[in-house]
């Protein structure tokens, strides 16, 4: 299952990706977490010490030249070995489920996929090749923390993921960006979407005139996360762990539909509604 997380900067998409990646790994699933945002904060959010963060692939001129070349570029390079070569292991945010062997949780720091022209062209070609390989060729969970905003969706960089989580705060500006992201993604054929309304009250609802995903996940303000933000970048191991786990289960049940979610969730002891069970 391949899931992309997108939204306005500061809306909480990186936190959502880190939570879901840890949730899956502690239930025995192997997970790739791909940081494709200019902020490059997914590693710290996932509990990795800043000193252990690898250099973004977008800045590895040696690898770019060896795979893409100079002058006449190879636009179909063999990148099958690069994820293992460039990734780092991420720590678990808590114990695995009883009797479950935790899965691998690996971080691949790519950097944002930029424009089509100029000196970034070779880097873009390699970034897209690696992302396409993870999405199309790997049979593991891949969670992609996309660049903030909507511009990257215009280039179709996540057209082949299975699902999109559009993360927004309950504000008109953030929700307007979320609406545009959702619209552009549907234009790419990505119709399996969920709106994660972050830091919201139970009574808050998006304006009816916005074109947002029909499925919505309400994420309340987490006091434990707010208290620790000045001391650490990690969003894992919160006092509200049970609530975070329940939110991840709800997201998986909604997005995974009939194919992947039931076996995973039932093995983890999560009740799967009849509407989502395999026939």
C-alpha positions in Angstrom: 0.0 0.0 0.0 1.4 3.4 -1.0 0.0 6.5 0.7 1.0 10.2 0.1 0.5 12.9 2.6 0.0 16.5 1.3 -1.2 19.8 2.7 -0.4 23.4 3.5 2.9 23.9 5.4 2.4 23.5 9.1 -0.8 21.6 8.8 0.6 18.4 10.3 1.2 16.1 7.4 4.6 15.1 8.6 3.2 14.1 12.0 0.5 12.0 10.4 3.1 10.2 8.2 5.3 9.6 11.2 2.4 8.2 13.3 1.2 5.9 10.6 4.7 4.6 9.8 5.3 3.7 13.5 1.9 2.3 13.9 2.5 -0.1 11.0 6.0 -1.1 12.0 4.9 -2.0 15.5 2.3 -4.3 14.0 4.9 -6.2 12.0 4.8 -4.3 8.7 7.8 -3.2 6.7 7.5 0.5 6.0 9.4 3.0 3.8 9.0 6.6 5.0 10.0 8.9 2.1 10.8 12.6 3.0 10.1 14.5 -0.2 9.6 17.9 1.5 11.9 20.9 1.6 11.6 21.0 5.4 13.2 17.6 5.7 11.6 17.0 9.1 10.2 13.5 8.8 13.3 11.9 10.3 13.2 14.0 13.5 9.4 13.5 13.7 10.0 9.8 13.6 12.4 9.9 16.5 15.8 10.0 14.6 18.5 12.2 16.1 19.4 15.1 13.8 23.0 14.0 13.6 21.9 10.7 12.1 20.0 12.2 9.2 21.5 11.4 5.8 22.2 14.0 3.1 19.1 14.3 0.8 19.4 12.4 -2.5 18.7 15.7 -4.3 22.1 16.9 -3.0 24.2 13.8 -3.8 25.9 15.0 -7.0 28.0 11.8 -7.2 25.0 9.5 -7.2 23.1 11.8 -9.6 26.0 11.8 -12.1 26.5 8.1 -11.9 22.9 7.2 -12.5 21.6 10.1 -14.7 24.9 11.2 -16.4 25.8 14.6 -17.8 24.8 16.1 -21.2 22.7 13.2 -22.6 20.8 12.1 -19.6 19.5 8.6 -18.8 15.8 9.0 -17.9 15.3 5.4 -17.1 18.2 4.5 -14.7 18.4 1.3 -12.6 17.7 2.6 -9.1 16.6 -0.7 -7.5 19.5 -0.7 -5.1 19.3 2.9 -4.0 16.6 2.7 -1.3 18.6 0.2 0.7 21.9 2.0 0.0 20.7 5.5 1.1 18.1 4.7 3.8 18.5 4.7 7.5 16.7 2.7 10.1 14.2 4.5 12.3 13.6 3.7 15.9 10.2 2.4 17.1 8.2 4.9 19.1 7.1 2.1 21.5 6.9 -1.7 21.9 5.5 -3.9 19.2 2.2 -5.6 19.8 2.4 -8.7 22.0 3.7 -11.7 20.0 4.5 -9.6 17.0 7.9 -9.3 15.4 8.2 -5.6 14.6 8.7 -4.7 10.9 11.5 -2.6 9.5 10.9 1.2 9.5 13.3 2.9 7.1 13.7 6.6 6.1 14.7 7.7 2.6 15.5 11.4 2.5 14.9 12.7 -1.0 14.4 16.4 -0.8 11.7 18.2 -2.7 11.2 17.4 -6.4 11.7 20.8 -8.1 11.0 22.3 -11.5 11.6 20.7 -14.8 14.3 22.9 -16.2 17.7 24.3 -15.2 20.4 22.7 -13.1 18.0 20.7 -11.1 16.8 18.6 -14.1 19.2 15.7 -13.5 18.4 15.6 -9.8 14.6 15.6 -10.5 15.0 12.8 -12.9 16.7 10.6 -10.3 14.3 11.6 -7.5 11.3 10.7 -9.7 12.9 7.4 -10.7 13.5 6.4 -7.1 10.0 7.4 -6.1 8.5 5.5 -9.0 10.5 2.4 -8.1 9.3 2.5 -4.5 5.7 3.1 -5.5 5.4 0.7 -8.5 7.9 -2.1 -7.9 8.0 -2.6 -4.1 5.4 -4.7 -2.3 5.9 -2.9 1.0 4.2 0.0 2.7 5.5 3.3 1.3 4.5 6.6 3.0 5.5 9.8 1.2 5.6 13.1 3.0 5.1 15.5 0.0 6.2 19.1 -0.4 3.9 21.6 1.2 1.4 23.2 -1.2 0.0 22.2 -4.6 2.7 22.8 -7.1 4.3 19.3 -7.0 0.9 17.7 -7.9 0.9 19.5 -11.2 3.8 17.4 -12.3 2.2 14.1 -11.4 4.8 12.9 -9.0 2.3 11.0 -6.9 -0.1 9.9 -9.6 0.6 6.2 -9.0 0.1 6.0 -5.2 -2.9 4.1 -3.9 -4.2 6.8 -1.7 -3.8 10.4 -0.6 -4.2 11.9 2.9 -4.9 15.7 2.6 -4.0 17.2 5.9 -5.4 20.6 6.9 -6.0 22.8 9.9 -9.6 24.1 10.4 -8.9 27.5 8.7 -10.1 28.8 5.4 -6.6 29.3 4.0 -5.5 25.8 4.9 -8.8 24.2 3.7 -8.6 26.1 0.4 -5.2 24.7 -0.2 -6.5 21.2 0.8 -9.4 21.6 -1.7 -7.0 22.5 -4.5 -4.7 19.5 -3.7 -7.7 17.2 -3.7 -8.9 18.6 -7.0 -5.5 18.3 -8.7 -5.0 14.7 -7.4 -8.4 13.6 -8.7 -7.4 15.1 -12.1 -4.4 12.6 -11.9 -6.8 9.8 -11.3 -6.1 9.6 -7.6 -9.7 9.3 -6.2 -9.0 7.4 -3.0 -8.6 10.3 -0.6 -9.1 11.3 3.0 -9.2 14.7 4.7 -7.3 14.7 8.0 -8.6 17.8 9.8 -5.9 18.4 12.4 -6.1 20.3 15.7 -9.9 20.6 15.4 -12.8 20.5 17.9 -15.5 18.0 17.6 -18.0 20.6 16.4 -15.8 22.1 13.6 -16.7 21.3 10.0 -15.2 22.6 6.7 -17.2 25.1 4.7 -19.6 23.3 2.4 -18.6 25.1 -0.7 -15.0 23.7 -0.7 -14.3 20.6 -2.9 -12.7 18.4 -0.2 -12.4 14.6 0.1 -15.6 13.1 1.3 -14.0 11.0 4.0 -12.8 13.0 7.0 -10.6 12.1 10.0 -10.9 14.5 12.9 -7.6 14.8 14.8 -8.0 16.8 18.1 -5.4 19.0 19.6 -3.0 16.8 21.5 -1.8 18.4 24.7 1.2 16.0 25.0 2.5 16.9 21.6 2.1 20.6 22.2 4.0 20.4 25.5 7.0 18.6 24.0 7.4 20.6 20.8 10.0 23.0 22.3 12.2 20.1 23.6 12.2 17.5 20.8 11.2 17.1 17.2 9.8 13.6 17.7 6.0 13.2 17.6 6.1 9.5 18.8 5.6 8.1 22.3 3.0 10.6 23.3 0.7 10.3 26.3 -2.1 10.2 23.8 -0.7 7.0 22.2 -4.0 5.1 22.4 -5.8 8.0 20.6 -3.1 8.2 17.9 -3.3 4.4 17.4 -7.1 4.6 17.0 -6.7 7.5 14.5 -4.3 5.4 12.5 -6.7 2.4 12.5 -9.5 4.6 11.3 -7.3 6.0 8.5 -6.3 2.5 7.4 -9.8 1.1 7.4 -11.0 4.0 5.3 -8.2 4.1 2.7 -7.3 0.5 2.4 -10.8 -0.7 1.5 -11.2 -4.3 0.5 -7.6 -5.3 -0.3 -4.9 -4.7 2.3 -6.5 -3.4 5.4 -8.6 -6.3 6.7 -5.8 -8.9 7.2 -3.5 -6.3 8.7 -6.1 -4.8 11.0 -7.6 -8.2 12.1 -4.1 -9.5 12.9 -3.6 -6.4 15.0 -6.8 -7.0 16.9 -8.8 -4.2 15.2 -12.4 -4.8 14.4 -13.0 -4.2 10.6 -16.5 -2.9 9.7 -18.5 -5.2 7.4 -18.4 -2.6 4.7 -14.6 -2.9 4.5 -14.3 -6.7 4.8 -13.2 -8.7 1.8 -16.0 -10.6 0.0 
